């Protein structure tokens, strides 16, 4: 997220569920916000093993080991954030080794990261095939998203690997995608509608949006 509360965790959870649904392939969703991750809450899961636990193990799990460490949510393997908040940033070399192993066992790996300027996020982005920066049309979020696009460009994460997602886009009077592109100097890859009612219903059950709602259809198309 460009700014905490932009909805990146919601999009990560629902996109992972949609990927599993539309492809039938193996999907891992990992919450890397060790201090304040919300994936377990959104999916109605109890905290268990976390990605941090994997990083701290002496041996990287094999295929069977990953299955025993993760929790299942509609066929998606999930590693929630730690139950107790941790302000920990991994060693980049160790993180790279774990990610390389993960990619051997899953077709899709979705990482839900803390806000973009967090060290954990910058470490993870270096290993990602594609990164999505989530911003709303609120001025503080737009301001931080513009700074993030510039910063990541300096770190070598260019616009070929970084895509901006505009979240909670409303009707009438809301800033358009083209207006946001002018602010970011970067293409807005997708716009997701503001659909609190549908989202509230599925969050109460820890479930997935379907294509029957405007937000569910947008996420399914995105996935």
Backbone bond lengths (Angstrom), bond angles and torsions (degrees), N, CA, C in turn:
res aa  C-N    CA-C-N  psi(-1)  N-CA   C-N-CA  omega(-1)  CA-C   N-CA-C  phi
1 X - - - 1.463 - - 1.518 109.89 -
2 X 1.343 115.35 145.24 1.460 119.45 172.75 1.522 109.77 -67.67
3 X 1.318 115.72 -34.93 1.462 122.80 -178.24 1.534 107.28 -143.75
4 X 1.338 118.32 137.08 1.465 119.26 177.41 1.527 111.18 -52.07
5 X 1.328 115.93 138.28 1.457 120.33 -178.81 1.517 114.40 91.50
6 X 1.330 117.67 6.55 1.467 120.93 -178.75 1.525 113.11 -78.78
7 X 1.339 116.93 -11.38 1.461 120.37 178.10 1.514 114.66 98.21
8 X 1.330 118.48 15.57 1.463 120.88 -179.12 1.520 111.63 -64.02
9 X 1.338 117.55 -39.42 1.471 119.93 -178.67 1.521 110.92 -66.65
10 X 1.312 117.00 -39.60 1.460 120.68 177.01 1.521 110.33 -60.81
11 X 1.328 116.98 -46.69 1.460 120.48 -179.68 1.526 111.26 -65.90
12 X 1.335 117.56 -36.82 1.467 120.45 178.61 1.524 110.54 -64.17
13 X 1.343 116.59 -47.21 1.468 120.78 -179.66 1.520 111.47 -61.79
14 X 1.318 116.34 -51.40 1.453 120.11 -175.65 1.534 112.09 -69.07
15 X 1.331 117.46 -32.33 1.465 120.23 177.34 1.525 110.77 -69.24
16 X 1.341 117.09 -39.17 1.463 120.22 178.09 1.527 110.59 -63.37
17 X 1.327 116.69 -43.88 1.469 120.72 177.95 1.525 111.03 -63.52
18 X 1.336 116.15 -40.18 1.468 119.90 179.86 1.530 111.36 -68.44
19 X 1.334 117.47 -37.76 1.465 120.61 177.64 1.523 110.87 -60.01
20 X 1.327 115.63 -43.18 1.464 119.88 178.41 1.532 110.33 -63.46
21 X 1.311 115.77 -41.80 1.461 120.81 -175.87 1.526 111.66 -68.66
22 X 1.328 117.73 -42.54 1.471 119.53 -172.96 1.532 112.98 -87.58
23 X 1.355 117.14 -20.77 1.463 118.81 -178.68 1.522 113.16 -108.42
24 X 1.341 116.77 -27.35 1.461 120.09 -174.83 1.513 112.88 71.57
25 X 1.335 117.35 9.09 1.458 121.10 -177.41 1.532 111.29 -91.94
26 X 1.326 115.24 174.05 1.461 121.55 -177.55 1.529 109.94 -78.03
27 X 1.324 116.49 126.09 1.464 122.23 -176.80 1.529 109.20 -126.75
28 X 1.321 116.28 132.13 1.460 122.42 172.44 1.521 108.76 -113.82
29 X 1.323 116.49 129.68 1.464 122.67 174.54 1.516 107.58 -114.67
30 X 1.317 117.32 119.58 1.467 121.88 -178.40 1.520 110.33 -119.92
31 X 1.325 115.77 129.23 1.470 122.06 177.43 1.517 108.08 -91.07
32 X 1.334 116.20 109.71 1.462 121.02 -177.34 1.525 112.90 -100.83
33 X 1.319 115.91 10.06 1.466 119.46 172.70 1.528 106.69 -89.02
34 X 1.317 116.22 84.56 1.461 121.06 -172.63 1.528 112.70 -67.10
35 X 1.315 117.25 -22.54 1.469 120.05 -177.22 1.525 112.67 -90.10
36 X 1.323 117.07 -29.25 1.468 118.00 -174.52 1.509 113.62 -152.53
37 X 1.336 116.96 36.35 1.456 120.43 -178.34 1.519 112.88 -67.62
38 X 1.331 116.35 146.27 1.465 121.09 -175.17 1.529 113.26 -123.22
39 X 1.319 118.19 7.69 1.464 120.71 -177.77 1.530 111.25 -59.25
40 X 1.330 117.36 -45.28 1.470 120.51 -179.72 1.528 110.43 -60.20
41 X 1.312 117.00 -41.11 1.467 121.22 179.18 1.517 111.01 -63.75
42 X 1.343 116.82 -47.67 1.462 120.71 -177.03 1.526 112.25 -63.49
43 X 1.346 117.09 -32.59 1.462 120.72 -175.93 1.526 112.49 -98.64
44 X 1.323 117.23 2.02 1.457 120.64 178.41 1.508 113.30 67.57
45 X 1.339 116.96 37.00 1.464 122.02 -178.66 1.521 110.80 -107.25
46 X 1.310 115.98 150.28 1.456 120.38 171.27 1.520 108.58 -82.24
47 X 1.325 115.79 147.83 1.468 119.08 178.42 1.524 109.60 -65.05
48 X 1.312 115.73 142.49 1.462 121.60 176.69 1.513 108.83 -142.32
49 X 1.316 116.07 -133.47 1.461 119.65 174.93 1.528 109.68 -68.01
50 X 1.312 115.29 147.21 1.458 120.87 179.73 1.524 109.90 -120.66
51 X 1.315 115.23 169.79 1.465 119.68 175.81 1.521 110.15 -62.35
52 X 1.329 116.36 -31.58 1.462 120.48 177.35 1.523 110.44 -62.56
53 X 1.333 117.49 -39.81 1.467 120.62 177.04 1.522 110.84 -60.21
54 X 1.336 115.91 -40.30 1.467 119.88 179.24 1.525 110.62 -64.34
55 X 1.320 116.39 -42.77 1.466 120.30 -179.79 1.526 111.95 -62.29
56 X 1.322 116.11 -30.70 1.469 120.25 -175.58 1.519 113.31 -90.47
57 X 1.324 117.97 -5.02 1.466 121.20 178.49 1.523 110.13 -72.88
58 X 1.320 115.58 151.26 1.469 119.36 179.66 1.518 111.33 -71.62
59 X 1.358 116.79 -31.27 1.451 120.99 179.44 1.526 109.98 -122.29
60 X 1.314 116.41 141.59 1.458 120.71 177.46 1.522 108.27 -77.08
61 X 1.337 118.82 133.10 1.470 121.11 -176.61 1.526 112.77 -61.92
62 X 1.350 114.55 149.88 1.460 120.16 171.23 1.528 108.21 -89.95
63 X 1.328 117.50 -170.02 1.461 120.76 -176.18 1.525 112.19 -59.00
64 X 1.324 116.21 -44.35 1.465 120.12 179.38 1.523 110.11 -67.03
65 X 1.329 116.26 -38.87 1.465 120.92 179.65 1.515 112.33 -61.76
66 X 1.341 117.31 -40.69 1.463 120.37 178.74 1.522 110.87 -63.28
67 X 1.319 116.08 -40.59 1.466 120.21 -179.28 1.528 110.92 -62.43
68 X 1.325 117.06 -34.89 1.468 120.18 -178.72 1.528 112.27 -79.08
69 X 1.320 117.12 -20.30 1.468 121.03 -177.21 1.525 112.96 -87.86
70 X 1.318 116.53 -28.67 1.470 120.33 -171.71 1.525 112.28 -91.83
71 X 1.336 115.01 162.62 1.453 122.15 172.28 1.526 108.91 -106.18
72 X 1.313 116.63 151.86 1.456 120.90 -177.24 1.526 111.18 -99.91
73 X 1.328 115.74 135.09 1.457 121.48 172.83 1.520 107.73 -136.95
74 X 1.321 116.75 101.37 1.472 122.85 -179.64 1.521 112.10 53.67
75 X 1.344 116.06 39.87 1.452 120.96 178.49 1.514 115.26 89.30
76 X 1.323 117.76 -6.90 1.467 122.06 177.51 1.527 109.04 -91.85
77 X 1.323 117.16 130.44 1.459 121.81 174.52 1.525 108.33 -78.93
78 X 1.326 117.34 127.09 1.471 121.29 -173.28 1.523 110.56 -123.38
79 X 1.316 114.95 133.56 1.466 122.11 168.90 1.526 106.93 -113.27
80 X 1.345 118.77 102.68 1.466 120.57 -179.22 1.532 110.94 -71.00
81 X 1.326 115.28 174.22 1.460 120.98 172.05 1.534 108.32 -71.50
82 X 1.336 118.57 161.26 1.470 120.46 176.92 1.530 110.97 -59.41
83 X 1.331 116.13 147.63 1.467 120.43 179.32 1.522 110.90 -62.48
84 X 1.330 116.88 -38.80 1.469 122.06 176.24 1.524 108.58 -100.02
85 X 1.317 116.38 130.76 1.468 120.72 -177.09 1.521 111.47 -56.64
86 X 1.321 115.79 136.50 1.458 122.49 179.79 1.523 109.00 -128.39
87 X 1.302 116.73 133.82 1.468 120.93 174.05 1.521 107.71 -102.16
88 X 1.316 115.39 71.59 1.461 120.45 -173.94 1.516 109.79 -122.30
89 X 1.327 115.90 136.25 1.464 121.77 174.71 1.526 107.45 -118.49
90 X 1.317 118.28 128.64 1.460 121.05 -173.33 1.521 113.25 -73.63
91 X 1.303 114.74 158.08 1.454 120.23 169.89 1.527 108.00 -67.13
92 X 1.331 119.21 126.56 1.475 120.65 -175.50 1.520 113.70 -56.43
93 X 1.325 118.15 -38.64 1.460 120.87 -179.19 1.525 110.93 -66.78
94 X 1.333 116.53 -42.13 1.463 120.31 178.10 1.532 110.12 -65.63
95 X 1.299 116.10 -41.57 1.474 120.33 178.96 1.520 110.34 -60.16
96 X 1.322 116.67 -42.94 1.464 121.12 -179.19 1.533 110.83 -61.97
97 X 1.329 116.73 -42.56 1.461 120.67 179.62 1.527 111.27 -61.95
98 X 1.338 116.24 -43.51 1.463 119.90 -179.37 1.531 110.76 -65.41
99 X 1.320 116.68 -43.35 1.463 120.15 179.93 1.532 111.18 -63.10
100 X 1.323 116.90 -39.89 1.466 120.26 177.89 1.522 110.85 -60.94
101 X 1.334 116.79 -39.02 1.459 121.01 178.53 1.523 111.07 -68.99
102 X 1.328 116.01 -41.89 1.467 120.56 -179.88 1.528 110.84 -58.52
103 X 1.310 116.05 -42.77 1.469 120.40 -176.91 1.527 112.54 -63.13
104 X 1.333 117.29 -21.22 1.466 120.53 178.66 1.528 111.61 -75.95
105 X 1.317 116.43 -22.87 1.460 120.27 -172.35 1.528 113.78 -108.01
106 X 1.344 117.00 -12.91 1.462 119.76 -178.22 1.521 109.78 -131.77
107 X 1.343 115.22 145.70 1.465 119.97 178.43 1.527 111.37 -78.19
108 X 1.340 115.43 -32.09 1.462 121.48 -179.57 1.522 109.09 -132.86
109 X 1.310 117.11 132.44 1.467 122.02 175.84 1.524 107.73 -123.10
110 X 1.327 115.75 114.43 1.461 121.94 -179.39 1.527 107.74 -106.42
111 X 1.326 116.14 119.74 1.461 121.71 179.93 1.526 109.30 -106.74
112 X 1.318 115.65 120.64 1.468 120.22 174.90 1.523 107.19 -93.45
113 X 1.334 115.32 113.61 1.462 121.07 -171.85 1.522 111.62 -103.95
114 X 1.335 117.17 156.57 1.469 119.50 171.71 1.526 110.10 -68.77
115 X 1.309 116.85 -175.41 1.466 120.67 -178.17 1.530 110.56 -53.98
116 X 1.312 115.78 150.65 1.457 122.76 -166.92 1.525 114.51 -57.59
117 X 1.326 118.23 -30.67 1.460 119.60 -175.63 1.528 112.53 -85.50
118 X 1.334 118.03 1.57 1.452 122.32 178.47 1.531 109.57 -74.66
119 X 1.341 116.29 143.86 1.465 120.40 -178.06 1.531 111.69 -59.48
120 X 1.340 116.62 -36.44 1.456 120.31 179.22 1.527 110.65 -60.10
121 X 1.319 116.22 -41.79 1.466 120.47 -179.35 1.525 111.17 -64.80
122 X 1.315 117.06 -44.32 1.467 120.55 -178.50 1.524 111.03 -66.04
123 X 1.342 117.48 -35.55 1.465 120.94 176.42 1.521 110.54 -65.21
124 X 1.329 116.70 -44.54 1.461 121.37 -177.05 1.523 111.86 -68.95
125 X 1.331 116.93 -40.15 1.463 120.15 -176.47 1.525 111.97 -60.04
126 X 1.316 116.72 -29.87 1.459 120.22 -179.72 1.523 111.90 -65.05
127 X 1.346 116.90 -22.02 1.464 121.16 -177.46 1.523 113.15 -103.87
128 X 1.330 117.59 -3.30 1.467 120.70 -174.58 1.526 111.47 -86.64
129 X 1.338 114.99 142.85 1.466 119.70 174.74 1.519 110.84 -72.25
130 X 1.328 115.79 -35.80 1.454 120.84 179.24 1.520 108.76 -148.44
131 X 1.325 116.57 139.61 1.466 121.72 -177.47 1.518 109.30 -123.77
132 X 1.335 114.75 145.04 1.461 120.68 -178.99 1.525 109.56 -123.61
133 X 1.303 115.54 120.16 1.459 121.99 177.74 1.522 108.29 -96.83
134 X 1.332 116.55 120.42 1.466 121.75 -174.91 1.519 109.98 -99.20
135 X 1.327 115.89 127.16 1.465 121.97 177.54 1.522 109.50 -134.33
136 X 1.308 116.51 146.91 1.466 121.10 168.66 1.526 107.45 -97.28
137 X 1.329 116.60 178.98 1.461 120.20 -179.30 1.526 112.34 -87.47
138 X 1.331 117.15 5.26 1.465 120.33 176.77 1.524 109.50 -70.95
139 X 1.330 115.97 143.52 1.464 119.96 -172.86 1.530 113.96 -57.81
140 X 1.355 120.68 -44.19 1.469 118.82 179.16 1.529 112.33 -60.95
141 X 1.340 116.99 -38.38 1.458 120.53 179.03 1.523 111.16 -67.72
142 X 1.328 117.17 -41.44 1.466 121.27 177.36 1.525 110.97 -62.13
143 X 1.328 116.09 -43.19 1.466 121.34 -179.60 1.528 111.06 -60.70
144 X 1.342 116.54 -46.69 1.460 120.31 -178.05 1.526 111.29 -71.83
145 X 1.324 117.65 -32.59 1.462 120.41 177.51 1.530 110.62 -65.25
146 X 1.320 116.61 -41.15 1.471 119.50 178.18 1.528 110.62 -63.08
147 X 1.327 116.98 -42.28 1.465 120.73 177.21 1.526 110.64 -62.61
148 X 1.343 116.26 -39.89 1.461 120.38 -177.63 1.520 111.81 -65.87
149 X 1.323 117.03 -43.36 1.463 120.43 179.48 1.528 109.86 -59.27
150 X 1.333 116.50 -43.07 1.462 120.88 179.00 1.528 111.45 -65.34
151 X 1.344 116.57 -44.66 1.458 121.12 -178.66 1.520 111.37 -63.05
152 X 1.320 116.81 -46.54 1.457 119.90 -177.85 1.519 111.42 -65.33
153 X 1.328 116.66 -33.21 1.454 119.47 175.09 1.520 111.65 -61.62
154 X 1.329 116.47 -38.09 1.467 120.73 177.31 1.524 111.52 -66.60
155 X 1.349 116.87 -28.51 1.460 121.64 179.25 1.524 112.67 -86.29
156 X 1.320 116.81 3.23 1.451 119.99 177.78 1.512 114.60 89.17
157 X 1.345 117.22 7.37 1.460 120.80 176.49 1.520 106.35 -97.55
158 X 1.318 115.34 91.46 1.454 120.71 -172.69 1.511 113.25 -84.13
159 X 1.315 115.76 -176.84 1.461 121.50 -174.84 1.524 112.46 -72.11
160 X 1.355 117.29 -9.89 1.463 119.25 174.62 1.520 110.95 -75.97
161 X 1.337 117.41 -23.09 1.474 121.26 -178.95 1.521 112.27 -112.05
162 X 1.317 117.78 -8.31 1.460 121.67 -178.20 1.524 109.79 -117.85
163 X 1.328 116.08 124.82 1.459 121.09 177.86 1.522 108.91 -121.63
164 X 1.317 116.15 140.61 1.467 121.36 179.59 1.525 109.11 -96.82
165 X 1.338 115.76 132.76 1.457 122.27 175.17 1.522 108.57 -112.20
166 X 1.309 116.27 128.10 1.465 121.12 177.41 1.529 107.99 -95.79
167 X 1.317 116.40 118.61 1.461 120.96 -175.35 1.526 111.60 -107.64
168 X 1.318 115.42 152.77 1.466 124.16 178.03 1.529 111.85 57.25
169 X 1.311 114.77 46.72 1.465 120.20 178.73 1.521 107.75 -81.43
170 X 1.320 117.10 122.45 1.457 121.75 -177.71 1.509 112.20 -99.49
171 X 1.315 115.40 -179.34 1.458 121.59 178.98 1.522 110.53 -99.98
172 X 1.302 116.20 146.54 1.463 120.73 173.46 1.512 113.36 65.54
173 X 1.287 117.66 109.88 1.451 122.15 176.47 1.515 113.96 82.00
174 X 1.349 117.15 -8.16 1.458 120.20 179.52 1.524 109.36 -80.42
175 X 1.316 115.64 147.50 1.459 120.22 179.57 1.528 110.01 -64.36
176 X 1.305 117.93 135.54 1.455 122.03 -178.36 1.520 110.95 -80.74
177 X 1.349 114.76 164.90 1.454 119.80 177.72 1.514 112.36 -60.77
178 X 1.347 117.42 -37.98 1.461 120.48 -179.96 1.530 111.06 -67.12
179 X 1.342 116.76 -36.20 1.465 119.69 176.25 1.528 110.58 -63.09
180 X 1.322 116.19 -42.09 1.463 120.53 179.47 1.520 111.04 -66.48
181 X 1.327 117.31 -37.31 1.461 120.79 177.68 1.522 111.42 -60.72
182 X 1.329 116.89 -39.13 1.462 120.60 178.09 1.525 111.37 -63.85
183 X 1.335 116.12 -35.57 1.461 120.41 178.95 1.533 110.82 -70.08
184 X 1.347 116.18 -44.22 1.466 120.90 -175.22 1.524 113.05 -80.96
185 X 1.342 116.40 -21.56 1.462 120.53 -167.96 1.528 108.97 55.92
186 X 1.323 114.51 42.43 1.459 121.55 -175.24 1.525 107.61 -158.07
187 X 1.338 116.85 143.27 1.456 121.09 -179.50 1.529 111.28 -66.34
188 X 1.320 116.84 136.83 1.461 121.47 170.90 1.520 107.04 -87.75
189 X 1.323 116.13 113.37 1.455 121.01 -173.29 1.520 112.38 -72.14
190 X 1.337 117.43 -41.59 1.458 122.00 -177.94 1.526 110.45 -145.82
191 X 1.314 115.22 151.54 1.464 121.63 171.31 1.528 108.03 -119.97
192 X 1.318 116.27 131.89 1.459 121.77 179.95 1.522 109.38 -112.25
193 X 1.332 117.32 132.27 1.465 120.20 -175.50 1.520 112.64 -72.65
194 X 1.307 114.96 158.34 1.462 122.29 175.25 1.536 107.49 -81.76
195 X 1.326 117.15 108.36 1.468 121.31 -173.63 1.530 109.00 -136.56
196 X 1.331 115.54 65.43 1.460 121.08 -175.72 1.524 112.70 -59.96
197 X 1.336 116.79 -38.47 1.467 119.80 -173.78 1.525 111.14 -63.83
198 X 1.328 117.39 -50.01 1.466 120.70 179.79 1.522 111.18 -63.47
199 X 1.323 116.23 -40.53 1.461 120.49 -178.07 1.529 110.75 -67.30
200 X 1.313 117.28 -41.31 1.466 120.92 -179.75 1.529 110.49 -62.00
201 X 1.318 117.41 -38.63 1.459 121.00 -178.86 1.525 111.40 -63.20
202 X 1.334 117.40 -46.43 1.462 118.90 -176.93 1.526 111.46 -75.52
203 X 1.320 117.91 -31.61 1.467 120.01 179.32 1.523 110.72 -66.59
204 X 1.319 116.94 -32.65 1.460 120.00 178.87 1.522 110.89 -64.40
205 X 1.337 116.18 -25.65 1.465 121.32 -179.01 1.528 112.37 -105.00
206 X 1.338 117.19 -4.62 1.459 120.39 -177.13 1.514 112.31 67.09
207 X 1.327 116.91 33.96 1.455 120.25 -174.25 1.514 114.21 -113.46
208 X 1.327 114.32 -162.67 1.460 120.99 -175.16 1.519 110.57 -112.30
209 X 1.310 115.77 144.99 1.459 121.38 170.38 1.520 109.30 -69.82
210 X 1.309 117.26 146.58 1.458 119.54 173.87 1.529 109.26 -110.56
211 X 1.316 114.98 179.10 1.462 119.56 -176.58 1.511 114.12 -73.65
212 X 1.331 117.73 1.57 1.442 120.26 -179.22 1.507 114.88 -79.13
213 X 1.331 117.45 -17.87 1.465 121.42 177.52 1.520 109.36 -102.46
214 X 1.335 116.48 160.19 1.469 119.61 -178.65 1.531 111.32 -63.51
215 X 1.349 117.00 -41.54 1.462 119.83 179.32 1.526 110.54 -70.66
216 X 1.345 116.49 -40.29 1.453 119.33 179.06 1.518 112.25 -61.31
217 X 1.324 116.68 -40.98 1.471 120.30 178.58 1.520 110.40 -65.96
218 X 1.335 117.65 -40.77 1.468 120.84 -179.27 1.525 110.27 -64.22
219 X 1.328 118.13 -40.33 1.459 121.37 -179.55 1.522 110.66 -71.09
220 X 1.326 117.21 -38.48 1.459 120.27 178.31 1.529 110.24 -65.04
221 X 1.323 117.72 -42.68 1.471 120.99 176.59 1.526 111.17 -62.38
222 X 1.329 115.93 -41.15 1.466 121.82 178.50 1.521 110.71 -61.80
223 X 1.338 116.19 -45.06 1.472 120.17 -178.36 1.524 111.13 -67.33
